[in-house]
């Protein structure tokens, strides 16, 4: 939808504090590893499998939420890599949210960052993913 509604010219939403601008990123965060799109796609698939295996045994709702956000973000970006030209795990991710002094990003990126923060908090607070009865 962003590809259809936006252009490379920033569209101001709240002045310069929030703009929508269409960009394409073949790499990871901050446009790192732009020539490693296939590797990033394979890494995403491995992460999805790992989350699936781990999530089947958790009993904590907070861990479930954090992993769900992570899974959603990974799937969102992976779907761009799979279904956008040149296809077959080599497509670019569509980024469109622009904040001052920050690279353009998308909602999948936001989900991954929120998930990472939530997982860090869960680890800091020593919240176990499984109850003692389930371990």
MARZA-393311 format. One line per field, with one value per residue: residue in one letter; x, y, z of N, C-alpha, C in turn; residue number from 0. Coordinates in nm, 3 decimals. Example, Ala and Ser with C-alpha at 12.3 -4.5 7.8 and 13.67 -1.06 7.14 Angstrom:
<loros>
rest <- A, S
n_X <- 1.319, 1.285
n_Y <- -0.569, -0.225
n_Z <- 0.780, 0.708
ca_X <- 1.230, 1.367
ca_Y <- -0.450, -0.106
ca_Z <- 0.780, 0.714
c_X <- 1.320, 1.290
c_Y <- -0.330, 0.003
c_Z <- 0.780, 0.787
nr <- 0, 1
</loros>
This chain:
<loros>
rest <- X, X, X, X, X, X, X, X, X, X, X, X, X, X, X, X, X, X, X, X, X, X, X, X, X, X, X, X, X, X, X, X, X, X, X, X, X, X, X, X, X, X, X, X, X, X, X, X, X, X, X, X, X, X, X, X, X, X, X, X, X, X, X, X, X, X, X, X, X, X, X, X, X, X, X, X, X, X, X, X, X, X, X, X, X, X, X, X, X, X, X, X, X, X, X, X, X, X, X, X, X, X, X, X, X, X, X, X, X, X, X, X, X, X, X, X, X, X, X, X, X, X, X, X, X, X, X, X, X, X, X, X, X, X, X
n_X <- 0.082, 0.196, 0.372, 0.203, 0.077, 0.270, 0.568, 0.915, 0.954, 0.933, 0.636, 0.481, 0.353, 0.330, 0.456, 0.807, 0.854, 0.733, 0.727, 0.618, 0.784, 0.873, 1.096, 1.337, 1.491, 1.745, 1.899, 1.979, 1.886, 1.944, 2.041, 2.246, 2.453, 2.363, 2.420, 2.370, 2.119, 1.996, 2.119, 2.018, 1.750, 1.751, 1.847, 1.628, 1.433, 1.544, 1.526, 1.247, 1.180, 1.317, 1.181, 0.926, 0.971, 1.061, 0.848, 0.635, 0.651, 0.631, 0.483, 0.435, 0.251, 0.353, 0.601, 0.503, 0.369, 0.587, 0.743, 0.556, 0.536, 0.797, 0.802, 0.600, 0.717, 0.948, 0.829, 0.689, 0.893, 1.030, 0.837, 0.835, 1.092, 1.058, 0.836, 0.876, 1.025, 1.367, 1.254, 1.237, 1.367, 1.529, 1.427, 1.362, 1.299, 1.017, 1.035, 0.898, 0.839, 0.944, 1.151, 1.298, 1.651, 1.692, 1.704, 1.483, 1.204, 0.983, 0.661, 0.706, 0.974, 0.948, 0.797, 0.984, 1.182, 1.038, 0.978, 1.237, 1.309, 1.114, 1.181, 1.435, 1.363, 1.208, 1.406, 1.576, 1.407, 1.391, 1.185, 1.048, 1.016, 0.870, 0.655, 0.750, 0.637, 0.611, 0.865
n_Y <- -0.118, 0.124, 0.159, 0.221, 0.457, 0.645, 0.846, 0.906, 1.157, 1.330, 1.324, 1.541, 1.480, 1.546, 1.814, 1.839, 1.647, 1.402, 1.219, 1.071, 0.869, 0.702, 0.440, 0.191, -0.092, -0.311, -0.429, -0.486, -0.339, 0.012, 0.009, -0.177, -0.439, -0.456, -0.607, -0.862, -0.986, -1.238, -1.392, -1.259, -1.321, -1.601, -1.612, -1.493, -1.689, -1.897, -1.778, -1.762, -2.036, -2.104, -1.941, -2.053, -2.316, -2.264, -2.111, -2.287, -2.410, -2.222, -2.063, -1.818, -1.525, -1.273, -1.330, -1.464, -1.257, -1.086, -1.254, -1.294, -1.036, -1.013, -1.225, -1.138, -0.902, -1.003, -1.173, -0.981, -0.822, -1.026, -1.113, -0.901, -0.936, -1.179, -1.149, -0.920, -0.767, -0.837, -1.085, -1.422, -1.428, -1.207, -0.956, -0.607, -0.446, -0.250, 0.065, 0.339, 0.526, 0.821, 0.982, 1.267, 1.280, 1.005, 0.684, 0.588, 0.377, 0.090, -0.053, -0.319, -0.316, -0.157, -0.327, -0.531, -0.392, -0.309, -0.561, -0.656, -0.480, -0.550, -0.820, -0.783, -0.647, -0.847, -1.038, -0.893, -0.858, -1.112, -1.281, -1.583, -1.785, -2.018, -2.175, -2.313, -2.566, -2.655, -2.687
n_Z <- 0.000, 0.078, -0.129, -0.337, -0.254, -0.177, -0.246, -0.338, -0.250, 0.051, 0.248, 0.450, 0.769, 1.044, 1.040, 1.020, 1.203, 1.170, 0.883, 0.576, 0.352, 0.065, 0.045, -0.050, 0.086, 0.059, 0.243, 0.591, 0.909, 0.912, 0.656, 0.638, 0.512, 0.240, 0.017, 0.090, 0.076, 0.027, 0.226, 0.452, 0.422, 0.453, 0.715, 0.841, 0.801, 0.951, 1.204, 1.230, 1.240, 1.476, 1.663, 1.643, 1.738, 2.001, 2.106, 2.125, 2.369, 2.571, 2.858, 2.956, 2.915, 2.856, 2.740, 2.521, 2.386, 2.330, 2.164, 1.961, 1.851, 1.753, 1.568, 1.390, 1.289, 1.163, 0.970, 0.822, 0.701, 0.568, 0.385, 0.204, 0.095, -0.033, -0.211, -0.368, -0.654, -0.721, -0.659, -0.510, -0.245, -0.271, -0.287, -0.209, 0.105, 0.184, 0.309, 0.495, 0.698, 0.836, 1.062, 1.227, 1.195, 1.178, 1.021, 0.750, 0.813, 0.872, 0.975, 1.045, 1.120, 1.347, 1.510, 1.554, 1.697, 1.927, 2.028, 2.084, 2.289, 2.478, 2.527, 2.636, 2.873, 2.997, 3.042, 3.212, 3.430, 3.509, 3.421, 3.360, 3.069, 3.080, 3.315, 3.634, 3.667, 3.410, 3.309
ca_X <- 0.000, 0.287, 0.429, 0.100, 0.033, 0.378, 0.677, 1.043, 0.946, 0.868, 0.503, 0.477, 0.235, 0.337, 0.573, 0.925, 0.864, 0.690, 0.703, 0.610, 0.868, 0.893, 1.233, 1.354, 1.612, 1.778, 1.982, 1.921, 1.867, 2.039, 2.092, 2.366, 2.453, 2.272, 2.451, 2.349, 1.974, 1.962, 2.161, 1.921, 1.627, 1.774, 1.854, 1.490, 1.366, 1.598, 1.467, 1.106, 1.179, 1.357, 1.070, 0.818, 1.008, 1.065, 0.717, 0.541, 0.662, 0.624, 0.356, 0.424, 0.183, 0.442, 0.695, 0.426, 0.349, 0.716, 0.779, 0.460, 0.580, 0.918, 0.763, 0.528, 0.813, 1.032, 0.746, 0.658, 1.008, 1.060, 0.741, 0.886, 1.207, 1.012, 0.736, 0.911, 1.131, 1.375, 1.192, 1.312, 1.448, 1.623, 1.357, 1.391, 1.195, 0.961, 1.038, 0.819, 0.819, 1.066, 1.162, 1.421, 1.780, 1.678, 1.677, 1.344, 1.174, 0.843, 0.597, 0.771, 1.094, 0.900, 0.759, 1.107, 1.248, 0.957, 0.998, 1.371, 1.303, 1.032, 1.260, 1.539, 1.299, 1.172, 1.529, 1.622, 1.317, 1.399, 1.057, 1.074, 0.921, 0.789, 0.639, 0.833, 0.568, 0.624, 1.005
ca_Y <- 0.000, 0.240, 0.174, 0.280, 0.587, 0.736, 0.863, 0.932, 1.291, 1.318, 1.382, 1.582, 1.441, 1.639, 1.895, 1.755, 1.549, 1.274, 1.224, 0.943, 0.874, 0.569, 0.396, 0.046, -0.133, -0.451, -0.476, -0.494, -0.208, 0.117, -0.029, -0.261, -0.566, -0.446, -0.710, -0.993, -1.003, -1.380, -1.434, -1.203, -1.398, -1.732, -1.584, -1.471, -1.820, -1.967, -1.714, -1.803, -2.175, -2.101, -1.886, -2.153, -2.426, -2.214, -2.059, -2.396, -2.458, -2.116, -2.046, -1.677, -1.442, -1.163, -1.387, -1.491, -1.129, -1.041, -1.339, -1.266, -0.912, -1.046, -1.307, -1.053, -0.813, -1.083, -1.216, -0.864, -0.789, -1.140, -1.116, -0.807, -0.996, -1.292, -1.114, -0.801, -0.788, -0.945, -1.206, -1.536, -1.390, -1.101, -0.829, -0.503, -0.415, -0.116, 0.148, 0.457, 0.616, 0.900, 1.070, 1.347, 1.223, 0.860, 0.624, 0.554, 0.241, 0.049, -0.107, -0.445, -0.278, -0.110, -0.446, -0.600, -0.312, -0.320, -0.696, -0.665, -0.409, -0.631, -0.938, -0.735, -0.622, -0.976, -1.099, -0.814, -0.883, -1.255, -1.347, -1.711, -1.813, -2.134, -2.189, -2.422, -2.694, -2.693, -2.707
ca_Z <- 0.000, 0.082, -0.263, -0.423, -0.205, -0.144, -0.342, -0.272, -0.192, 0.183, 0.269, 0.590, 0.846, 1.157, 1.008, 0.995, 1.312, 1.113, 0.739, 0.504, 0.234, 0.011, 0.016, -0.061, 0.155, 0.033, 0.353, 0.725, 0.971, 0.875, 0.523, 0.648, 0.438, 0.124, -0.083, 0.154, 0.088, 0.038, 0.361, 0.548, 0.407, 0.515, 0.858, 0.884, 0.805, 1.069, 1.323, 1.235, 1.288, 1.616, 1.743, 1.645, 1.827, 2.139, 2.149, 2.153, 2.507, 2.672, 2.928, 2.993, 2.816, 2.817, 2.645, 2.400, 2.319, 2.277, 2.050, 1.855, 1.786, 1.679, 1.454, 1.296, 1.223, 1.073, 0.857, 0.741, 0.618, 0.481, 0.274, 0.103, 0.027, -0.116, -0.312, -0.445, -0.753, -0.820, -0.606, -0.456, -0.130, -0.306, -0.298, -0.109, 0.202, 0.167, 0.429, 0.463, 0.811, 0.851, 1.178, 1.216, 1.235, 1.190, 0.890, 0.719, 0.859, 0.851, 1.096, 1.081, 1.196, 1.476, 1.584, 1.594, 1.802, 2.049, 2.077, 2.143, 2.417, 2.569, 2.565, 2.728, 3.003, 3.056, 3.091, 3.327, 3.543, 3.533, 3.392, 3.293, 2.960, 3.119, 3.460, 3.690, 3.646, 3.269, 3.271
c_X <- 0.087, 0.343, 0.331, 0.070, 0.145, 0.481, 0.805, 1.051, 0.873, 0.732, 0.492, 0.344, 0.222, 0.462, 0.689, 0.942, 0.823, 0.657, 0.690, 0.688, 0.899, 1.041, 1.234, 1.489, 1.637, 1.860, 1.904, 1.901, 1.979, 2.107, 2.224, 2.346, 2.360, 2.302, 2.427, 2.201, 1.935, 2.002, 2.062, 1.788, 1.639, 1.781, 1.714, 1.414, 1.414, 1.539, 1.321, 1.095, 1.215, 1.247, 0.958, 0.849, 1.004, 0.926, 0.617, 0.543, 0.648, 0.485, 0.333, 0.357, 0.272, 0.547, 0.624, 0.402, 0.478, 0.758, 0.684, 0.495, 0.704, 0.885, 0.690, 0.621, 0.900, 0.952, 0.712, 0.773, 1.044, 0.963, 0.780, 1.001, 1.165, 0.928, 0.765, 1.026, 1.266, 1.331, 1.291, 1.415, 1.549, 1.556, 1.394, 1.271, 1.148, 0.962, 0.967, 0.796, 0.951, 1.054, 1.290, 1.543, 1.774, 1.652, 1.528, 1.322, 1.028, 0.786, 0.658, 0.897, 1.055, 0.864, 0.882, 1.176, 1.170, 0.973, 1.133, 1.374, 1.225, 1.110, 1.371, 1.481, 1.261, 1.295, 1.581, 1.538, 1.311, 1.264, 1.087, 0.971, 0.827, 0.772, 0.719, 0.770, 0.590, 0.767, 1.040
c_Y <- 0.125, 0.266, 0.245, 0.425, 0.690, 0.746, 0.888, 1.073, 1.281, 1.390, 1.414, 1.544, 1.533, 1.725, 1.805, 1.648, 1.410, 1.294, 1.083, 0.959, 0.732, 0.544, 0.244, 0.009, -0.281, -0.512, -0.490, -0.352, -0.113, 0.087, -0.105, -0.387, -0.564, -0.550, -0.851, -1.024, -1.150, -1.432, -1.384, -1.278, -1.535, -1.717, -1.561, -1.602, -1.900, -1.910, -1.755, -1.946, -2.180, -2.048, -1.988, -2.266, -2.381, -2.177, -2.170, -2.438, -2.347, -2.110, -1.901, -1.596, -1.329, -1.211, -1.417, -1.365, -1.080, -1.123, -1.321, -1.140, -0.936, -1.125, -1.225, -0.961, -0.887, -1.125, -1.099, -0.829, -0.903, -1.145, -1.016, -0.869, -1.109, -1.244, -0.987, -0.833, -0.762, -1.082, -1.307, -1.493, -1.279, -0.965, -0.732, -0.480, -0.271, -0.045, 0.279, 0.555, 0.689, 0.993, 1.152, 1.271, 1.072, 0.802, 0.593, 0.407, 0.208, -0.010, -0.240, -0.417, -0.234, -0.228, -0.521, -0.524, -0.320, -0.458, -0.711, -0.596, -0.491, -0.754, -0.897, -0.709, -0.752, -1.046, -1.026, -0.839, -1.032, -1.325, -1.472, -1.734, -1.929, -2.133, -2.308, -2.559, -2.746, -2.725, -2.847
c_Z <- 0.000, -0.057, -0.356, -0.383, -0.185, -0.257, -0.265, -0.215, -0.058, 0.187, 0.417, 0.654, 0.967, 1.137, 0.971, 1.103, 1.267, 0.967, 0.685, 0.375, 0.189, -0.017, 0.011, -0.002, 0.130, 0.146, 0.483, 0.778, 0.932, 0.742, 0.530, 0.565, 0.318, 0.017, -0.029, 0.172, 0.104, 0.176, 0.465, 0.541, 0.474, 0.667, 0.915, 0.897, 0.925, 1.198, 1.339, 1.289, 1.436, 1.707, 1.753, 1.743, 1.973, 2.190, 2.182, 2.298, 2.612, 2.735, 2.968, 2.882, 2.767, 2.717, 2.513, 2.319, 2.255, 2.155, 1.933, 1.778, 1.701, 1.553, 1.348, 1.220, 1.122, 0.950, 0.765, 0.648, 0.522, 0.363, 0.165, 0.026, -0.068, -0.234, -0.391, -0.539, -0.690, -0.767, -0.549, -0.352, -0.160, -0.319, -0.188, -0.019, 0.178, 0.303, 0.396, 0.577, 0.835, 0.972, 1.162, 1.267, 1.256, 1.051, 0.873, 0.756, 0.830, 0.980, 1.139, 1.162, 1.337, 1.566, 1.636, 1.707, 1.934, 2.111, 2.145, 2.279, 2.520, 2.617, 2.662, 2.867, 3.073, 3.113, 3.214, 3.451, 3.580, 3.519, 3.310, 3.183, 2.991, 3.270, 3.508, 3.665, 3.505, 3.228, 3.296
nr <- 0, 1, 2, 3, 4, 5, 6, 7, 8, 9, 10, 11, 12, 13, 14, 15, 16, 17, 18, 19, 20, 21, 22, 23, 24, 25, 26, 27, 28, 29, 30, 31, 32, 33, 34, 35, 36, 37, 38, 39, 40, 41, 42, 43, 44, 45, 46, 47, 48, 49, 50, 51, 52, 53, 54, 55, 56, 57, 58, 59, 60, 61, 62, 63, 64, 65, 66, 67, 68, 69, 70, 71, 72, 73, 74, 75, 76, 77, 78, 79, 80, 81, 82, 83, 84, 85, 86, 87, 88, 89, 90, 91, 92, 93, 94, 95, 96, 97, 98, 99, 100, 101, 102, 103, 104, 105, 106, 107, 108, 109, 110, 111, 112, 113, 114, 115, 116, 117, 118, 119, 120, 121, 122, 123, 124, 125, 126, 127, 128, 129, 130, 131, 132, 133, 134
</loros>
